[in-house]
Amino acid sequence: MNAGVWHWYPTYGGGKEDFDFKWLESFKNLADFGADYERYGNGEGFRTYQELLGDQISCDSSRVYLAKSRRFLQLR
């Protein structure tokens, strides 16, 4: 996997969240994103995922965003 991965957990006493954690993956570019899915599908990464996690994780709503980093933008 060639991605950055983050997990966020609800705070204690923060409310009545209906999730255990949020999982985010980021890729440098669409080519890396596509290569990761290639490994997952045709490279049978899904088998390893199933062996390790089984039915322990479910995703109720997956999303994909395309963004551009503005962190190193040159200011005029």
mmJSON file of the N, C-alpha and C atoms, coordinates in Angstrom:
{"data_MODEL":{"atom_site":{
"group_PDB":["ATOM","ATOM","ATOM","ATOM","ATOM","ATOM","ATOM","ATOM","ATOM","ATOM","ATOM","ATOM","ATOM","ATOM","ATOM","ATOM","ATOM","ATOM","ATOM","ATOM","ATOM","ATOM","ATOM","ATOM","ATOM","ATOM","ATOM","ATOM","ATOM","ATOM","ATOM","ATOM","ATOM","ATOM","ATOM","ATOM","ATOM","ATOM","ATOM","ATOM","ATOM","ATOM","ATOM","ATOM","ATOM","ATOM","ATOM","ATOM","ATOM","ATOM","ATOM","ATOM","ATOM","ATOM","ATOM","ATOM","ATOM","ATOM","ATOM","ATOM","ATOM","ATOM","ATOM","ATOM","ATOM","ATOM","ATOM","ATOM","ATOM","ATOM","ATOM","ATOM","ATOM","ATOM","ATOM","ATOM","ATOM","ATOM","ATOM","ATOM","ATOM","ATOM","ATOM","ATOM","ATOM","ATOM","ATOM","ATOM","ATOM","ATOM","ATOM","ATOM","ATOM","ATOM","ATOM","ATOM","ATOM","ATOM","ATOM","ATOM","ATOM","ATOM","ATOM","ATOM","ATOM","ATOM","ATOM","ATOM","ATOM","ATOM","ATOM","ATOM","ATOM","ATOM","ATOM","ATOM","ATOM","ATOM","ATOM","ATOM","ATOM","ATOM","ATOM","ATOM","ATOM","ATOM","ATOM","ATOM","ATOM","ATOM","ATOM","ATOM","ATOM","ATOM","ATOM","ATOM","ATOM","ATOM","ATOM","ATOM","ATOM","ATOM","ATOM","ATOM","ATOM","ATOM","ATOM","ATOM","ATOM","ATOM","ATOM","ATOM","ATOM","ATOM","ATOM","ATOM","ATOM","ATOM","ATOM","ATOM","ATOM","ATOM","ATOM","ATOM","ATOM","ATOM","ATOM","ATOM","ATOM","ATOM","ATOM","ATOM","ATOM","ATOM","ATOM","ATOM","ATOM","ATOM","ATOM","ATOM","ATOM","ATOM","ATOM","ATOM","ATOM","ATOM","ATOM","ATOM","ATOM","ATOM","ATOM","ATOM","ATOM","ATOM","ATOM","ATOM","ATOM","ATOM","ATOM","ATOM","ATOM","ATOM","ATOM","ATOM","ATOM","ATOM","ATOM","ATOM","ATOM","ATOM","ATOM","ATOM","ATOM","ATOM","ATOM","ATOM","ATOM","ATOM","ATOM","ATOM","ATOM","ATOM","ATOM","ATOM","ATOM","ATOM","ATOM","ATOM"],
"id":[1,2,3,4,5,6,7,8,9,10,11,12,13,14,15,16,17,18,19,20,21,22,23,24,25,26,27,28,29,30,31,32,33,34,35,36,37,38,39,40,41,42,43,44,45,46,47,48,49,50,51,52,53,54,55,56,57,58,59,60,61,62,63,64,65,66,67,68,69,70,71,72,73,74,75,76,77,78,79,80,81,82,83,84,85,86,87,88,89,90,91,92,93,94,95,96,97,98,99,100,101,102,103,104,105,106,107,108,109,110,111,112,113,114,115,116,117,118,119,120,121,122,123,124,125,126,127,128,129,130,131,132,133,134,135,136,137,138,139,140,141,142,143,144,145,146,147,148,149,150,151,152,153,154,155,156,157,158,159,160,161,162,163,164,165,166,167,168,169,170,171,172,173,174,175,176,177,178,179,180,181,182,183,184,185,186,187,188,189,190,191,192,193,194,195,196,197,198,199,200,201,202,203,204,205,206,207,208,209,210,211,212,213,214,215,216,217,218,219,220,221,222,223,224,225,226,227,228],
"type_symbol":["N","C","C","N","C","C","N","C","C","N","C","C","N","C","C","N","C","C","N","C","C","N","C","C","N","C","C","N","C","C","N","C","C","N","C","C","N","C","C","N","C","C","N","C","C","N","C","C","N","C","C","N","C","C","N","C","C","N","C","C","N","C","C","N","C","C","N","C","C","N","C","C","N","C","C","N","C","C","N","C","C","N","C","C","N","C","C","N","C","C","N","C","C","N","C","C","N","C","C","N","C","C","N","C","C","N","C","C","N","C","C","N","C","C","N","C","C","N","C","C","N","C","C","N","C","C","N","C","C","N","C","C","N","C","C","N","C","C","N","C","C","N","C","C","N","C","C","N","C","C","N","C","C","N","C","C","N","C","C","N","C","C","N","C","C","N","C","C","N","C","C","N","C","C","N","C","C","N","C","C","N","C","C","N","C","C","N","C","C","N","C","C","N","C","C","N","C","C","N","C","C","N","C","C","N","C","C","N","C","C","N","C","C","N","C","C","N","C","C","N","C","C","N","C","C","N","C","C"],
"label_atom_id":["N","CA","C","N","CA","C","N","CA","C","N","CA","C","N","CA","C","N","CA","C","N","CA","C","N","CA","C","N","CA","C","N","CA","C","N","CA","C","N","CA","C","N","CA","C","N","CA","C","N","CA","C","N","CA","C","N","CA","C","N","CA","C","N","CA","C","N","CA","C","N","CA","C","N","CA","C","N","CA","C","N","CA","C","N","CA","C","N","CA","C","N","CA","C","N","CA","C","N","CA","C","N","CA","C","N","CA","C","N","CA","C","N","CA","C","N","CA","C","N","CA","C","N","CA","C","N","CA","C","N","CA","C","N","CA","C","N","CA","C","N","CA","C","N","CA","C","N","CA","C","N","CA","C","N","CA","C","N","CA","C","N","CA","C","N","CA","C","N","CA","C","N","CA","C","N","CA","C","N","CA","C","N","CA","C","N","CA","C","N","CA","C","N","CA","C","N","CA","C","N","CA","C","N","CA","C","N","CA","C","N","CA","C","N","CA","C","N","CA","C","N","CA","C","N","CA","C","N","CA","C","N","CA","C","N","CA","C","N","CA","C","N","CA","C","N","CA","C","N","CA","C","N","CA","C","N","CA","C","N","CA","C","N","CA","C"],
"label_alt_id":[null,null,null,null,null,null,null,null,null,null,null,null,null,null,null,null,null,null,null,null,null,null,null,null,null,null,null,null,null,null,null,null,null,null,null,null,null,null,null,null,null,null,null,null,null,null,null,null,null,null,null,null,null,null,null,null,null,null,null,null,null,null,null,null,null,null,null,null,null,null,null,null,null,null,null,null,null,null,null,null,null,null,null,null,null,null,null,null,null,null,null,null,null,null,null,null,null,null,null,null,null,null,null,null,null,null,null,null,null,null,null,null,null,null,null,null,null,null,null,null,null,null,null,null,null,null,null,null,null,null,null,null,null,null,null,null,null,null,null,null,null,null,null,null,null,null,null,null,null,null,null,null,null,null,null,null,null,null,null,null,null,null,null,null,null,null,null,null,null,null,null,null,null,null,null,null,null,null,null,null,null,null,null,null,null,null,null,null,null,null,null,null,null,null,null,null,null,null,null,null,null,null,null,null,null,null,null,null,null,null,null,null,null,null,null,null,null,null,null,null,null,null,null,null,null,null,null,null],
"label_comp_id":["MET","MET","MET","ASN","ASN","ASN","ALA","ALA","ALA","GLY","GLY","GLY","VAL","VAL","VAL","TRP","TRP","TRP","HIS","HIS","HIS","TRP","TRP","TRP","TYR","TYR","TYR","PRO","PRO","PRO","THR","THR","THR","TYR","TYR","TYR","GLY","GLY","GLY","GLY","GLY","GLY","GLY","GLY","GLY","LYS","LYS","LYS","GLU","GLU","GLU","ASP","ASP","ASP","PHE","PHE","PHE","ASP","ASP","ASP","PHE","PHE","PHE","LYS","LYS","LYS","TRP","TRP","TRP","LEU","LEU","LEU","GLU","GLU","GLU","SER","SER","SER","PHE","PHE","PHE","LYS","LYS","LYS","ASN","ASN","ASN","LEU","LEU","LEU","ALA","ALA","ALA","ASP","ASP","ASP","PHE","PHE","PHE","GLY","GLY","GLY","ALA","ALA","ALA","ASP","ASP","ASP","TYR","TYR","TYR","GLU","GLU","GLU","ARG","ARG","ARG","TYR","TYR","TYR","GLY","GLY","GLY","ASN","ASN","ASN","GLY","GLY","GLY","GLU","GLU","GLU","GLY","GLY","GLY","PHE","PHE","PHE","ARG","ARG","ARG","THR","THR","THR","TYR","TYR","TYR","GLN","GLN","GLN","GLU","GLU","GLU","LEU","LEU","LEU","LEU","LEU","LEU","GLY","GLY","GLY","ASP","ASP","ASP","GLN","GLN","GLN","ILE","ILE","ILE","SER","SER","SER","CYS","CYS","CYS","ASP","ASP","ASP","SER","SER","SER","SER","SER","SER","ARG","ARG","ARG","VAL","VAL","VAL","TYR","TYR","TYR","LEU","LEU","LEU","ALA","ALA","ALA","LYS","LYS","LYS","SER","SER","SER","ARG","ARG","ARG","ARG","ARG","ARG","PHE","PHE","PHE","LEU","LEU","LEU","GLN","GLN","GLN","LEU","LEU","LEU","ARG","ARG","ARG"],
"label_asym_id":["A","A","A","A","A","A","A","A","A","A","A","A","A","A","A","A","A","A","A","A","A","A","A","A","A","A","A","A","A","A","A","A","A","A","A","A","A","A","A","A","A","A","A","A","A","A","A","A","A","A","A","A","A","A","A","A","A","A","A","A","A","A","A","A","A","A","A","A","A","A","A","A","A","A","A","A","A","A","A","A","A","A","A","A","A","A","A","A","A","A","A","A","A","A","A","A","A","A","A","A","A","A","A","A","A","A","A","A","A","A","A","A","A","A","A","A","A","A","A","A","A","A","A","A","A","A","A","A","A","A","A","A","A","A","A","A","A","A","A","A","A","A","A","A","A","A","A","A","A","A","A","A","A","A","A","A","A","A","A","A","A","A","A","A","A","A","A","A","A","A","A","A","A","A","A","A","A","A","A","A","A","A","A","A","A","A","A","A","A","A","A","A","A","A","A","A","A","A","A","A","A","A","A","A","A","A","A","A","A","A","A","A","A","A","A","A","A","A","A","A","A","A","A","A","A","A","A","A"],
"label_entity_id":["1","1","1","1","1","1","1","1","1","1","1","1","1","1","1","1","1","1","1","1","1","1","1","1","1","1","1","1","1","1","1","1","1","1","1","1","1","1","1","1","1","1","1","1","1","1","1","1","1","1","1","1","1","1","1","1","1","1","1","1","1","1","1","1","1","1","1","1","1","1","1","1","1","1","1","1","1","1","1","1","1","1","1","1","1","1","1","1","1","1","1","1","1","1","1","1","1","1","1","1","1","1","1","1","1","1","1","1","1","1","1","1","1","1","1","1","1","1","1","1","1","1","1","1","1","1","1","1","1","1","1","1","1","1","1","1","1","1","1","1","1","1","1","1","1","1","1","1","1","1","1","1","1","1","1","1","1","1","1","1","1","1","1","1","1","1","1","1","1","1","1","1","1","1","1","1","1","1","1","1","1","1","1","1","1","1","1","1","1","1","1","1","1","1","1","1","1","1","1","1","1","1","1","1","1","1","1","1","1","1","1","1","1","1","1","1","1","1","1","1","1","1","1","1","1","1","1","1"],
"label_seq_id":[1,1,1,2,2,2,3,3,3,4,4,4,5,5,5,6,6,6,7,7,7,8,8,8,9,9,9,10,10,10,11,11,11,12,12,12,13,13,13,14,14,14,15,15,15,16,16,16,17,17,17,18,18,18,19,19,19,20,20,20,21,21,21,22,22,22,23,23,23,24,24,24,25,25,25,26,26,26,27,27,27,28,28,28,29,29,29,30,30,30,31,31,31,32,32,32,33,33,33,34,34,34,35,35,35,36,36,36,37,37,37,38,38,38,39,39,39,40,40,40,41,41,41,42,42,42,43,43,43,44,44,44,45,45,45,46,46,46,47,47,47,48,48,48,49,49,49,50,50,50,51,51,51,52,52,52,53,53,53,54,54,54,55,55,55,56,56,56,57,57,57,58,58,58,59,59,59,60,60,60,61,61,61,62,62,62,63,63,63,64,64,64,65,65,65,66,66,66,67,67,67,68,68,68,69,69,69,70,70,70,71,71,71,72,72,72,73,73,73,74,74,74,75,75,75,76,76,76],
"pdbx_PDB_ins_code":[null,null,null,null,null,null,null,null,null,null,null,null,null,null,null,null,null,null,null,null,null,null,null,null,null,null,null,null,null,null,null,null,null,null,null,null,null,null,null,null,null,null,null,null,null,null,null,null,null,null,null,null,null,null,null,null,null,null,null,null,null,null,null,null,null,null,null,null,null,null,null,null,null,null,null,null,null,null,null,null,null,null,null,null,null,null,null,null,null,null,null,null,null,null,null,null,null,null,null,null,null,null,null,null,null,null,null,null,null,null,null,null,null,null,null,null,null,null,null,null,null,null,null,null,null,null,null,null,null,null,null,null,null,null,null,null,null,null,null,null,null,null,null,null,null,null,null,null,null,null,null,null,null,null,null,null,null,null,null,null,null,null,null,null,null,null,null,null,null,null,null,null,null,null,null,null,null,null,null,null,null,null,null,null,null,null,null,null,null,null,null,null,null,null,null,null,null,null,null,null,null,null,null,null,null,null,null,null,null,null,null,null,null,null,null,null,null,null,null,null,null,null,null,null,null,null,null,null],
"Cartn_x":[0.845,0.0,0.889,0.545,1.347,0.512,-0.061,-0.99,-0.672,-1.149,-1.17,-2.481,-2.461,-3.676,-3.839,-5.053,-5.369,-6.621,-6.663,-7.861,-8.241,-9.527,-10.04,-11.039,-10.953,-11.839,-12.672,-13.937,-14.743,-14.169,-14.338,-13.85,-14.812,-14.284,-15.131,-16.08,-17.341,-18.329,-18.648,-18.219,-18.408,-19.797,-20.577,-21.918,-22.333,-23.293,-23.831,-23.45,-22.155,-21.676,-22.105,-22.437,-22.846,-21.727,-20.476,-19.323,-18.237,-17.356,-16.226,-15.019,-14.804,-13.712,-13.934,-13.25,-13.248,-11.883,-11.865,-10.649,-10.472,-9.315,-9.026,-7.726,-7.734,-6.521,-6.284,-5.025,-4.696,-3.583,-3.621,-2.638,-2.039,-0.798,-0.107,-0.745,-1.228,-1.826,-2.763,-3.478,-4.439,-3.76,-2.528,-1.8,-1.527,-1.118,-0.898,-2.204,-3.273,-4.59,-4.993,-4.83,-5.169,-4.292,-2.995,-2.076,-2.461,-2.902,-3.328,-4.556,-5.508,-6.7,-6.373,-5.397,-4.935,-4.378,-3.555,-2.994,-4.093,-5.06,-6.159,-7.013,-7.329,-8.196,-7.442,-6.684,-5.985,-4.795,-4.202,-3.096,-3.566,-4.877,-5.528,-5.26,-5.048,-4.929,-6.2,-7.331,-8.595,-8.59,-7.84,-7.756,-7.035,-5.941,-5.209,-6.082,-6.768,-7.676,-8.724,-9.311,-10.34,-9.763,-8.561,-7.93,-7.65,-7.187,-6.826,-8.03,-8.99,-10.089,-11.441,-11.608,-12.885,-14.051,-15.029,-16.205,-16.114,-14.907,-14.717,-14.915,-14.762,-14.9,-15.948,-16.835,-17.798,-17.797,-18.11,-18.126,-19.548,-20.128,-21.508,-21.61,-20.552,-20.618,-19.21,-18.747,-17.402,-17.491,-16.429,-16.382,-15.007,-14.948,-13.683,-13.685,-12.623,-12.467,-11.183,-11.216,-10.028,-9.698,-8.524,-8.148,-6.737,-6.434,-5.094,-4.534,-3.34,-2.703,-2.36,-2.696,-2.363,-1.272,-0.723,0.243,1.494,1.985,3.23,3.006,1.833,1.504,2.319,2.892,3.671,2.719,2.908,2.11,2.767,1.994,2.551,2.643],
"Cartn_y":[-1.173,0.0,1.234,2.171,3.373,4.593,4.551,5.6,6.07,7.263,7.719,7.264,6.774,6.267,6.945,7.44,8.066,7.438,7.378,6.931,8.01,8.316,9.231,8.478,8.679,8.02,9.063,8.745,9.706,9.901,11.083,11.359,10.795,10.479,9.99,11.093,10.765,11.743,12.754,12.494,13.462,13.479,12.489,12.439,11.02,10.878,9.557,9.158,9.105,8.727,7.311,7.088,5.751,5.045,5.394,4.759,4.536,3.591,3.316,4.158,4.353,5.206,5.568,6.602,7.01,6.643,6.172,5.715,6.528,7.141,7.949,7.486,7.357,7.049,8.183,8.557,9.583,9.073,9.538,9.145,10.383,10.287,11.416,11.813,10.818,11.095,9.949,10.119,9.1,7.818,7.912,6.704,5.814,6.41,5.624,5.023,5.799,5.319,4.105,4.214,3.11,1.891,2.112,0.986,0.247,0.979,0.343,-0.529,-0.022,-0.823,-2.01,-1.856,-2.983,-4.093,-3.714,-4.702,-5.343,-4.545,-5.056,-6.051,-5.724,-6.583,-7.699,-7.364,-8.371,-8.977,-8.235,-8.775,-9.568,-9.713,-10.489,-9.96,-8.637,-8.028,-8.174,-8.326,-8.514,-9.798,-10.796,-12.042,-11.805,-11.063,-10.738,-9.9,-8.906,-8.065,-8.93,-9.874,-10.745,-11.647,-12.158,-13.007,-12.235,-10.987,-10.184,-9.594,-9.093,-8.333,-9.029,-9.904,-10.605,-9.638,-9.899,-9.04,-8.026,-7.747,-6.82,-5.359,-5.055,-3.679,-3.651,-2.682,-2.467,-0.982,-0.695,0.69,1.024,2.0,2.349,3.336,4.083,5.096,5.49,4.912,5.269,6.494,7.28,8.51,8.652,9.355,9.677,11.172,11.846,13.27,13.496,14.437,14.841,16.256,16.433,17.727,18.082,19.347,19.828,20.496,20.11,20.691,22.148,22.99,24.411,24.77,23.8,24.027,24.745,24.387,24.953,25.942,26.506,27.481,28.746,29.227,30.459,31.649,32.485,33.69,34.827,35.674,36.796,38.019],
"Cartn_z":[0.0,0.0,0.0,-0.824,-0.971,-0.579,0.623,1.044,2.453,2.759,4.144,4.747,5.973,6.617,7.972,8.231,9.51,10.084,11.41,12.131,13.123,13.203,14.223,15.068,16.384,17.327,18.052,18.356,19.101,20.509,21.037,22.387,23.416,24.588,25.666,26.105,26.206,26.608,25.543,24.305,23.237,22.635,22.894,22.307,22.023,21.173,20.85,19.43,19.169,17.836,17.513,16.26,15.835,15.062,15.382,14.745,15.797,15.523,16.416,16.05,14.754,14.293,12.835,12.39,10.985,10.406,9.19,8.522,7.238,7.086,5.907,5.276,3.969,3.209,2.235,2.047,1.065,0.158,-1.087,-2.089,-2.706,-3.113,-3.73,-5.059,-5.795,-7.1,-7.473,-8.563,-8.989,-9.441,-9.942,-10.35,-9.14,-8.011,-6.787,-6.276,-6.359,-5.952,-6.793,-8.114,-9.005,-8.788,-8.533,-8.29,-7.014,-5.996,-4.752,-4.982,-5.737,-6.029,-6.929,-7.788,-8.611,-7.723,-6.751,-5.812,-4.973,-4.569,-3.745,-4.519,-5.763,-6.567,-7.26,-8.275,-9.069,-8.345,-7.407,-6.622,-5.416,-5.28,-4.223,-2.821,-2.712,-1.393,-0.575,-1.259,-0.567,0.267,-0.174,0.616,1.941,1.91,3.134,4.054,3.489,4.266,4.969,4.236,4.811,5.897,5.695,6.706,7.992,7.854,9.018,9.734,8.979,9.585,9.51,8.534,8.409,8.389,9.242,9.31,10.451,10.921,12.034,11.634,10.346,9.869,8.769,8.88,7.804,7.457,6.237,5.755,5.341,6.015,5.687,4.537,4.293,3.234,2.815,1.729,1.264,0.369,0.389,-0.39,-1.022,-2.143,-2.78,-3.07,-2.651,-2.905,-3.686,-4.577,-5.313,-4.86,-4.269,-3.71,-4.126,-4.05,-4.352,-3.108,-2.729,-1.547,-1.808,-0.881,-0.964,0.05,0.699,1.769,1.288,0.121,-0.372,-1.519,-1.56,-2.596,-2.431,-3.512,-3.472,-3.371,-2.393,-2.238,-2.983,-3.625,-4.386,-3.511],
"occupancy":[1.0,1.0,1.0,1.0,1.0,1.0,1.0,1.0,1.0,1.0,1.0,1.0,1.0,1.0,1.0,1.0,1.0,1.0,1.0,1.0,1.0,1.0,1.0,1.0,1.0,1.0,1.0,1.0,1.0,1.0,1.0,1.0,1.0,1.0,1.0,1.0,1.0,1.0,1.0,1.0,1.0,1.0,1.0,1.0,1.0,1.0,1.0,1.0,1.0,1.0,1.0,1.0,1.0,1.0,1.0,1.0,1.0,1.0,1.0,1.0,1.0,1.0,1.0,1.0,1.0,1.0,1.0,1.0,1.0,1.0,1.0,1.0,1.0,1.0,1.0,1.0,1.0,1.0,1.0,1.0,1.0,1.0,1.0,1.0,1.0,1.0,1.0,1.0,1.0,1.0,1.0,1.0,1.0,1.0,1.0,1.0,1.0,1.0,1.0,1.0,1.0,1.0,1.0,1.0,1.0,1.0,1.0,1.0,1.0,1.0,1.0,1.0,1.0,1.0,1.0,1.0,1.0,1.0,1.0,1.0,1.0,1.0,1.0,1.0,1.0,1.0,1.0,1.0,1.0,1.0,1.0,1.0,1.0,1.0,1.0,1.0,1.0,1.0,1.0,1.0,1.0,1.0,1.0,1.0,1.0,1.0,1.0,1.0,1.0,1.0,1.0,1.0,1.0,1.0,1.0,1.0,1.0,1.0,1.0,1.0,1.0,1.0,1.0,1.0,1.0,1.0,1.0,1.0,1.0,1.0,1.0,1.0,1.0,1.0,1.0,1.0,1.0,1.0,1.0,1.0,1.0,1.0,1.0,1.0,1.0,1.0,1.0,1.0,1.0,1.0,1.0,1.0,1.0,1.0,1.0,1.0,1.0,1.0,1.0,1.0,1.0,1.0,1.0,1.0,1.0,1.0,1.0,1.0,1.0,1.0,1.0,1.0,1.0,1.0,1.0,1.0,1.0,1.0,1.0,1.0,1.0,1.0,1.0,1.0,1.0,1.0,1.0,1.0],
"B_iso_or_equiv":[0.0,0.0,0.0,0.0,0.0,0.0,0.0,0.0,0.0,0.0,0.0,0.0,0.0,0.0,0.0,0.0,0.0,0.0,0.0,0.0,0.0,0.0,0.0,0.0,0.0,0.0,0.0,0.0,0.0,0.0,0.0,0.0,0.0,0.0,0.0,0.0,0.0,0.0,0.0,0.0,0.0,0.0,0.0,0.0,0.0,0.0,0.0,0.0,0.0,0.0,0.0,0.0,0.0,0.0,0.0,0.0,0.0,0.0,0.0,0.0,0.0,0.0,0.0,0.0,0.0,0.0,0.0,0.0,0.0,0.0,0.0,0.0,0.0,0.0,0.0,0.0,0.0,0.0,0.0,0.0,0.0,0.0,0.0,0.0,0.0,0.0,0.0,0.0,0.0,0.0,0.0,0.0,0.0,0.0,0.0,0.0,0.0,0.0,0.0,0.0,0.0,0.0,0.0,0.0,0.0,0.0,0.0,0.0,0.0,0.0,0.0,0.0,0.0,0.0,0.0,0.0,0.0,0.0,0.0,0.0,0.0,0.0,0.0,0.0,0.0,0.0,0.0,0.0,0.0,0.0,0.0,0.0,0.0,0.0,0.0,0.0,0.0,0.0,0.0,0.0,0.0,0.0,0.0,0.0,0.0,0.0,0.0,0.0,0.0,0.0,0.0,0.0,0.0,0.0,0.0,0.0,0.0,0.0,0.0,0.0,0.0,0.0,0.0,0.0,0.0,0.0,0.0,0.0,0.0,0.0,0.0,0.0,0.0,0.0,0.0,0.0,0.0,0.0,0.0,0.0,0.0,0.0,0.0,0.0,0.0,0.0,0.0,0.0,0.0,0.0,0.0,0.0,0.0,0.0,0.0,0.0,0.0,0.0,0.0,0.0,0.0,0.0,0.0,0.0,0.0,0.0,0.0,0.0,0.0,0.0,0.0,0.0,0.0,0.0,0.0,0.0,0.0,0.0,0.0,0.0,0.0,0.0,0.0,0.0,0.0,0.0,0.0,0.0],
"pdbx_formal_charge":[null,null,null,null,null,null,null,null,null,null,null,null,null,null,null,null,null,null,null,null,null,null,null,null,null,null,null,null,null,null,null,null,null,null,null,null,null,null,null,null,null,null,null,null,null,null,null,null,null,null,null,null,null,null,null,null,null,null,null,null,null,null,null,null,null,null,null,null,null,null,null,null,null,null,null,null,null,null,null,null,null,null,null,null,null,null,null,null,null,null,null,null,null,null,null,null,null,null,null,null,null,null,null,null,null,null,null,null,null,null,null,null,null,null,null,null,null,null,null,null,null,null,null,null,null,null,null,null,null,null,null,null,null,null,null,null,null,null,null,null,null,null,null,null,null,null,null,null,null,null,null,null,null,null,null,null,null,null,null,null,null,null,null,null,null,null,null,null,null,null,null,null,null,null,null,null,null,null,null,null,null,null,null,null,null,null,null,null,null,null,null,null,null,null,null,null,null,null,null,null,null,null,null,null,null,null,null,null,null,null,null,null,null,null,null,null,null,null,null,null,null,null,null,null,null,null,null,null],
"auth_seq_id":[1,1,1,2,2,2,3,3,3,4,4,4,5,5,5,6,6,6,7,7,7,8,8,8,9,9,9,10,10,10,11,11,11,12,12,12,13,13,13,14,14,14,15,15,15,16,16,16,17,17,17,18,18,18,19,19,19,20,20,20,21,21,21,22,22,22,23,23,23,24,24,24,25,25,25,26,26,26,27,27,27,28,28,28,29,29,29,30,30,30,31,31,31,32,32,32,33,33,33,34,34,34,35,35,35,36,36,36,37,37,37,38,38,38,39,39,39,40,40,40,41,41,41,42,42,42,43,43,43,44,44,44,45,45,45,46,46,46,47,47,47,48,48,48,49,49,49,50,50,50,51,51,51,52,52,52,53,53,53,54,54,54,55,55,55,56,56,56,57,57,57,58,58,58,59,59,59,60,60,60,61,61,61,62,62,62,63,63,63,64,64,64,65,65,65,66,66,66,67,67,67,68,68,68,69,69,69,70,70,70,71,71,71,72,72,72,73,73,73,74,74,74,75,75,75,76,76,76],
"auth_comp_id":["MET","MET","MET","ASN","ASN","ASN","ALA","ALA","ALA","GLY","GLY","GLY","VAL","VAL","VAL","TRP","TRP","TRP","HIS","HIS","HIS","TRP","TRP","TRP","TYR","TYR","TYR","PRO","PRO","PRO","THR","THR","THR","TYR","TYR","TYR","GLY","GLY","GLY","GLY","GLY","GLY","GLY","GLY","GLY","LYS","LYS","LYS","GLU","GLU","GLU","ASP","ASP","ASP","PHE","PHE","PHE","ASP","ASP","ASP","PHE","PHE","PHE","LYS","LYS","LYS","TRP","TRP","TRP","LEU","LEU","LEU","GLU","GLU","GLU","SER","SER","SER","PHE","PHE","PHE","LYS","LYS","LYS","ASN","ASN","ASN","LEU","LEU","LEU","ALA","ALA","ALA","ASP","ASP","ASP","PHE","PHE","PHE","GLY","GLY","GLY","ALA","ALA","ALA","ASP","ASP","ASP","TYR","TYR","TYR","GLU","GLU","GLU","ARG","ARG","ARG","TYR","TYR","TYR","GLY","GLY","GLY","ASN","ASN","ASN","GLY","GLY","GLY","GLU","GLU","GLU","GLY","GLY","GLY","PHE","PHE","PHE","ARG","ARG","ARG","THR","THR","THR","TYR","TYR","TYR","GLN","GLN","GLN","GLU","GLU","GLU","LEU","LEU","LEU","LEU","LEU","LEU","GLY","GLY","GLY","ASP","ASP","ASP","GLN","GLN","GLN","ILE","ILE","ILE","SER","SER","SER","CYS","CYS","CYS","ASP","ASP","ASP","SER","SER","SER","SER","SER","SER","ARG","ARG","ARG","VAL","VAL","VAL","TYR","TYR","TYR","LEU","LEU","LEU","ALA","ALA","ALA","LYS","LYS","LYS","SER","SER","SER","ARG","ARG","ARG","ARG","ARG","ARG","PHE","PHE","PHE","LEU","LEU","LEU","GLN","GLN","GLN","LEU","LEU","LEU","ARG","ARG","ARG"],
"auth_asym_id":["A","A","A","A","A","A","A","A","A","A","A","A","A","A","A","A","A","A","A","A","A","A","A","A","A","A","A","A","A","A","A","A","A","A","A","A","A","A","A","A","A","A","A","A","A","A","A","A","A","A","A","A","A","A","A","A","A","A","A","A","A","A","A","A","A","A","A","A","A","A","A","A","A","A","A","A","A","A","A","A","A","A","A","A","A","A","A","A","A","A","A","A","A","A","A","A","A","A","A","A","A","A","A","A","A","A","A","A","A","A","A","A","A","A","A","A","A","A","A","A","A","A","A","A","A","A","A","A","A","A","A","A","A","A","A","A","A","A","A","A","A","A","A","A","A","A","A","A","A","A","A","A","A","A","A","A","A","A","A","A","A","A","A","A","A","A","A","A","A","A","A","A","A","A","A","A","A","A","A","A","A","A","A","A","A","A","A","A","A","A","A","A","A","A","A","A","A","A","A","A","A","A","A","A","A","A","A","A","A","A","A","A","A","A","A","A","A","A","A","A","A","A","A","A","A","A","A","A"],
"auth_atom_id":["N","CA","C","N","CA","C","N","CA","C","N","CA","C","N","CA","C","N","CA","C","N","CA","C","N","CA","C","N","CA","C","N","CA","C","N","CA","C","N","CA","C","N","CA","C","N","CA","C","N","CA","C","N","CA","C","N","CA","C","N","CA","C","N","CA","C","N","CA","C","N","CA","C","N","CA","C","N","CA","C","N","CA","C","N","CA","C","N","CA","C","N","CA","C","N","CA","C","N","CA","C","N","CA","C","N","CA","C","N","CA","C","N","CA","C","N","CA","C","N","CA","C","N","CA","C","N","CA","C","N","CA","C","N","CA","C","N","CA","C","N","CA","C","N","CA","C","N","CA","C","N","CA","C","N","CA","C","N","CA","C","N","CA","C","N","CA","C","N","CA","C","N","CA","C","N","CA","C","N","CA","C","N","CA","C","N","CA","C","N","CA","C","N","CA","C","N","CA","C","N","CA","C","N","CA","C","N","CA","C","N","CA","C","N","CA","C","N","CA","C","N","CA","C","N","CA","C","N","CA","C","N","CA","C","N","CA","C","N","CA","C","N","CA","C","N","CA","C","N","CA","C","N","CA","C","N","CA","C","N","CA","C","N","CA","C"],
"pdbx_PDB_model_num":[1,1,1,1,1,1,1,1,1,1,1,1,1,1,1,1,1,1,1,1,1,1,1,1,1,1,1,1,1,1,1,1,1,1,1,1,1,1,1,1,1,1,1,1,1,1,1,1,1,1,1,1,1,1,1,1,1,1,1,1,1,1,1,1,1,1,1,1,1,1,1,1,1,1,1,1,1,1,1,1,1,1,1,1,1,1,1,1,1,1,1,1,1,1,1,1,1,1,1,1,1,1,1,1,1,1,1,1,1,1,1,1,1,1,1,1,1,1,1,1,1,1,1,1,1,1,1,1,1,1,1,1,1,1,1,1,1,1,1,1,1,1,1,1,1,1,1,1,1,1,1,1,1,1,1,1,1,1,1,1,1,1,1,1,1,1,1,1,1,1,1,1,1,1,1,1,1,1,1,1,1,1,1,1,1,1,1,1,1,1,1,1,1,1,1,1,1,1,1,1,1,1,1,1,1,1,1,1,1,1,1,1,1,1,1,1,1,1,1,1,1,1,1,1,1,1,1,1]
}}}
